[in-house]
Structure formats: C-alpha cells, structure tokens
Amino acid sequence: MPRFLVINYSADISGSTVALLKLLNNLPTNDFHLIASPNSYAAEYAKEKQWTLSQIEVPRLFKTLSPIYWCKYLLNRKKLSHQLTHLITTTNPNYLLINCSVNLGWLKGYHSISKSKRPQLLWFVHELEGRPQWVFNLIYKKLERDADQILCVSKPVQQLFSHNTYLFPNALSLPPSKPLLNPFKQKTLRLLWVGTVSPRKGLHLLADVIEHFKTLSTPIELKIIATVTSNFKDYFHSSLAKLKQHSISYKTLIDVKEMETVYDSSHILIHTSTLPESFNRVALEAMSHGMLVFSGNQGGIQDYGVHKQNLIFFEKIAEPLPLFIKKLSENNLLVESIQSNALKTSKGFSEEKIYERFEEILNKPNT
C-alpha cells in the first residue's frame, strides 16, 4: 500500500516539478504512486526511475471559446476525477499530495469519497505571482478549506493563507565540493542568465546590466539558458538583438543534469526578474556551485539571501552599478566571503534536510 498518492500538475521542467521529484527521491519506491501527464518531464523521470506511475492527461484551462476545446476539457476533467476516485479506493493511501495549482475538477473524485476514508490532503504550493485575484479567491481559498496541510515554498507564499501552513522550501542536489574561484581573477568572466522567457523575467534588461560589467578589463562571455514558449518568441529574439555586441551563446530548455555543467562553467548569475518569485531556485542552485549571484530582492529569495553576505541585491547597491562592480572586483576578501557564505546557505537546503522537514510536518497536528 503506497503511503502517498501524488499528483504533479506541471508538464515541463518547472521548479515545482524538480522540487517534488527530489522529495520523492528520498521516499522508498513502494511508498508512493505518481500521477503525471503523458510525455511530461515528471512522467519520463518516473519511468527512468521505475516508479509506480499513472499517466493521465491533465485538463488545462485556457482562454478560448472553441467548443471542441471545451468538450475535450470537460471530458478530460471528468475522466481524471473518476480515475482519482479509483486510485484512492484501490490503493488506499494515507496522503494525497498535490503539487502546485489545481483545477477544481480534479478534486471531485476526492470529495466523492466519504470523509472517513479520504486520505489527508497535502497541498504543495509554489506559485506567488502571475495569478489574477479571482483565482486565489475561487481555487486557492477553496483548497485552503479542503487541505489538511499546506506546504509553502517560502514565507511570501505562506502569507497568502491563514491556517494549516508549513514552510517547506525546495530541495537541492548539492554538487561535490570544489575550490572556489574568484570570478574577477579569471581570464574570461562568464555570466549566466537562466529562466522562462517573458517580460516579467526581465531578459530585455540584461543588455543594460552587462554593459555595466564593461568597466572591467576582463573579456566577458554570456550564456543564456531559456525556456521559450511560442507566445514569447518575438520578445526573446528582440532581447537577444540587444545583446548582439556581446559574446553570447544560448540554449533553449536543457536537461536538469546538464545544468550542473552550466553552473560549474559559469562565474556570475544575473537574475533580472521584475516581479516577486516564490522561491528563486536558480539563484540557490548557482550559490551551491560557488557562483556570485546578482538578483532583485523581491519574493522568496529574501528567505535565504542577505546582501553582501551570500549574494548581491541590485536594489541595495547604494552607488552606481559600474562603480560597485569595479570595487567588488578589487575586494578579494569580500568576494571570497560571499561565495563561502553562499555555499553554507545552500547546504541548508539539501535533499536530506528537506526530507527531514517533510517527515516533521507530517507528524505535526493540524492548526
């Protein structure tokens, strides 16, 4: 009997999906049953790991008036509800763990089971930005009433809810230890930008930021790892055009394992998001590889980031950015201290520590 029935909402390599899979990595393989969309990253990962898996088409809600779409959407939602009821009644799990946003139709299958036989509902919440208020009022508030425990990735996310909340940050696979390299002492300064391409991620601002690094005499190389959806292709290419005078290479979506090599071959992460993010996993991953991180100080990154202690917050730089960069490049002790503290910070988010936190939450009474 699996202890957990797990539903993963996202079809791509989102931060929430990676975090969930790292959590499942620490559970015995017979301790959970995963539901994921066919051909999704989670499904392919589960096959590779030989986990117990049900591939069920997840109904996604889009803005369209197409009757064909709505018929398919309603049929898929009904199908998922029935399958969820079947899986709960046949596997009899202790917990139903739902990752991220949830369409209300999913939970009809859960509510069709008598309360005495329902598993406890654990809701893994990663989203902070990008949702209109009516979504919070309709879906999130209903789920808040239904959920036995709400696992929030950061304090800003936790503040969206009033009860049964527990802080539950992302887990990292920590890389092997290696000597720290001062970025400003290398023959070439390698900058990195990682993200899903949209205006709120601030890719269009990257050219201006990199221009400030030109106060250094060191040659600069820029690498961009981007997830590009069809509706932002024009924005992506116009942002790249602004960078044409720089030495630049870019890749679209790559495997998580490849990212380890990308981090190890880079020196400074530039994070240009213009809106608060729920956690900023990329920044923490970069810190775990000994990189310097330049970022905005909005959202979940404030849970672990401290200016000039383990990273640099743009908003807290009191002088012109070119002057700050030049002074930083000349202050070896400060650079070494930031990198060393960044490594220490990242160790607090190891898979083992986050799994311990998960078991601790399960053993706490609801509040």
N, C-alpha and C positions, 0 to 999 in steps of 0.2 A: 504494500500500500504506500503510494507516494505521500510524503508529508505536505508537499506543495503542488498545487496546480497553478501554472504560471502563464499569463497572457502577455506577450510582447506586442506593443502597438506599432512600432516604427518598422518600416520596410528597409531603411537604409542604415548606414553606419553612423547612427546618431550617438551622442554622448550617453544618452539614457540607455540605449541598447548595449553599448560596450560595458557600462556600469553593471547592468543586470547580468550579463554573461559572466563577468568577473565574479559576481556574487555566486552564481550557480556553479562556477568552477570549484568553489570551496564546499559544496554540498555533495554528499555521496550520490552517485548517478542514479540510484534507485529511490532517491529521496524527493524527486520532482518529476513532473510531466509538463513539457513546454508546448504551448500553442503559439504558432507564428505563421505569418503569411507565406504562401508558397514562393520560393526563389528569393526570399528576403535574406539579408545578411545573417540574421539570427537563425533562420532555418538551415542555411548552409553550414554555419558554425556548429549547430547541434548535430548535423549529420556527420561532420568530421569527428566530433567527439563521441559519436554513437550514443547520444542521449535519447531518451524516450520523447518522441516528437509527434505532434499532430499539426499538419499543415492545413490551415483553414483560411480561406480568403477573408480578409478583414474589410468590412464596409467602411469606406472613407467618405466623408461628407464634403462635396464640392458645390461651388456656386454655379448652378446650371439649371436651365428649365427643360432640359431634354427628357421627354417621357421615358425613353429607353434607359437612360441612366438611372432615373428614379425607380423604375421597375426592378432593375438589377440590384440597386442599392437596398431596396426593401426586402427582396428575396434573400440576399446575402446576409442581411441583418437577422432575418427570421431563422435562417439556416444556422448561423453562429449561435443564436440563443438556444436552439434545440440541441446543438452539439455540446454546448457548455453544460446544459442540464444533464445530458447523457454522461459526460465525462465526470461530473461531480458525483452523480449517483452510482456510477460503476467503479470509480477509483476511490471514492470516499476520503478525500484529502482533509487534512486539518486546517489548511490555509489556502485561500485563493489570492494569489499575488498578481496585481495588475500594474503594468508599467505605463506610466505617463497618461496622456489624455485618453478618455474613454467615451465612446458613443453610447448613449443611454440604452440603445437596443441590445447591447451586449449583456446587460445585467438582468434582462427579463428572465433569462434562464436561471440566474442565481435566485431571483425573487420567487420563481415558481416552486422552489423547494421550501419545505416547511422550516421555520426558524431553528428548530431543534436539530435539524440535520444539515444545516448550511455550514460550510467551512468559515472560519474567520476571514474577513475581507481586509487584506493589506493593500494599501494604495501607495505606489511608488511615484512621487510627484517631482518632476524635473523642470516643468515649464514655469517661467516667470513672465516672459514678455511675449508679445505677438498675438495675444488672445483678446478679443473685444469683451467688454464688461458683461454682456448678456451671456457669454459662455461661462464665465465664473458664476453668475447668478443661477443659471439653469443647470449646468452639468456639475460644476465643482461643488456648489453648495449642496446639491442632492447627494453627491458622493461623500461629502463630509458627514452627512447624516448617516449614510449607509456604512461607511468604513469603520472597522473596529480600531485600526491603527493607520495613521497617515505618515509615511516615511518621506521627509522633506530633505531635498539635497542641500539646502542652505538656509540660513536664517531669514533672508528676504522672502523665500518661498514659504517658510514656516509661518511668517506673519500674515499670510493670506487666510489662514484658518484659525479657528478659535479653540478647538479641543482635539484630543487624541493624536496630537502631533509629536513626532520624534525627529530629531536632527539625524540625518543619515546621508553623509556625503558620498561622492564617487570613490571607488577603489582604484588604485594604480597597481600595475605590474612594474615593480621597481627594477630598473636596469642594473647590471653589475657595476660595482664601484670602479671608478677610473679617475686618473689625475685631473684636477680642474685646470682648464686653460683660460688664461686671461684673454678675452676676445680682442682687446686692443693691442695685444702683443703679437698677433698673428700676421702673416704676410698679406692675407686677404681677409677682410671682415665679412663673414657670411650671415646675412639677415634672413629671417624666415617669417612668412605670413601663412596662417592656416585658418580655413573657415569655410562655411557655406556662403556662397556669394549672394549678397543682397545689399542694398544701400545701408541698412542698419548695421551691417558688419563693417562698413567703412573702408572697403577696398579702394574707393576713389580718393581717400585721404592719404593713402600710403605713399604716393609720389612726393607730397609735401613733407612728410616725416623723413623720408630717406634723404631728401635734399639737405636736411639739417646735419646729417652724418658726413656730408661733404666737407665739413670744416676739418675733418681728419685727413691726413695724407695717405692713409691706407686705402688701397683699392677695395671696392665694395661689390659683393655679389648678392643677389636677391633670389630667393626661391619661394614660390607660391604653390601651396597645396590647396586646391579648391574643389569644392563640390558645387557644380554649376547646373542649375535647373533650367529648363527651356525658357521660362519667362524672364530670366535674368542674363541670358547670353549676350544681348546687346550691351547691357551695363558692364558685364565682365570684360568684353573686348574694348569698350571705351576706357575703362580703368587701366587696362594693360597699355593702351596707347599713350597714356600719360607717363608711363614708366619706360618708354622706348629708349630713352637716352641712357638707361642704366643697364648693367649686365644682369639679365634676368632669365630665369628658367621657371617653367611652371608645369605642374601635372594636375589633371583632374583627379577625382576620387581614387585613392590607392588603399591597399590592404593595411590593416592596423599594424601588422608585423613590419611592413616597410617603413612605417613612421618611426620606428626605433632607429633605423639607419639615418633617416632625415634629421631627427633631433641630434644624433651623435655627430653629424657632419655640419651642424649649424652652430652659431655663436650667440645670436641675439634674436629673441622672438619679439616681433612688433604686432601688438593686438590693437586694432583700431575701431572696435565696435562702438557705435554711438548710443546704444541703448543698454540698460542693465541686462546682464545674462545671469541665468540661475546659478551657475557654478563656475564656468570657465575652466573646463577640464584641460584644454590645450595648454593654458598657462602653467598649470600644475605639472603636467607631463613634461613640459620644457624645463621647469625648475628641477625635476627629478633627474634630468640629464646634465645638470650643471650649467644650463644656459642662463644668460641675463634676460629678464622679461621687462619690456616696456608695455604698459597697459593703462586703460582707463580704470578708475576706481569705483565703478558702479556695479551693483548687484552682488552676487555670491562670492566674488573674488575677495571682498572685504573680510570674509570669514577667516581667510588664511594669509592674505597679503598685507605686508607692512612696508610703507615707503622707505626706501634706502636701508631696509633691513634684509628683506629677501626678494625684493623686486623694485621697479621704478613705476610710480603712478604719474602719468602725464600731468594731471590736474594739480599735483602737489609740487611741481617744479616751479620754484619762485623766480627763476631767471630765464632769459631767452634760451630756448632748447639747444641751439648750436653751442652756446657758451657752456651750458650744463654738460653736454656730451663731451666737449673738449676737456673740461675739468675732471669729469669722471674717468676719462681715458688716461689721465695723468695721476690718478689716485689709486695705486695698486692695492693698497690695504682695504679701501672701501669696496672695490670690485671683488676682491677675494672674500671679504666678509659677506657680501650679498650672495655670492654663489654658494658659500658654505652654509649659510642660513637657509637658503632655498632647498638645498639637499636635505637638511634636517627637517624642514617643514614637510617635504614630500613623504618622508618616511612615516609620518603620522597617518598617511592615507594608504598604507599597504593593504593588499587584499586580505591578509591575515587579521589586521586590526579592524578593518571594516566588517569582516565576517563576525568577529567577536562582538562588535557593536550590534550586529543584526540579531545574534542569539540573545544578547542582553535585552534588546527591545521586545523580543518575543516573550521573555519571561517577566516583563513588567505588566502590571494590571492597567486596564484602560482607565483614562482620566476624563 
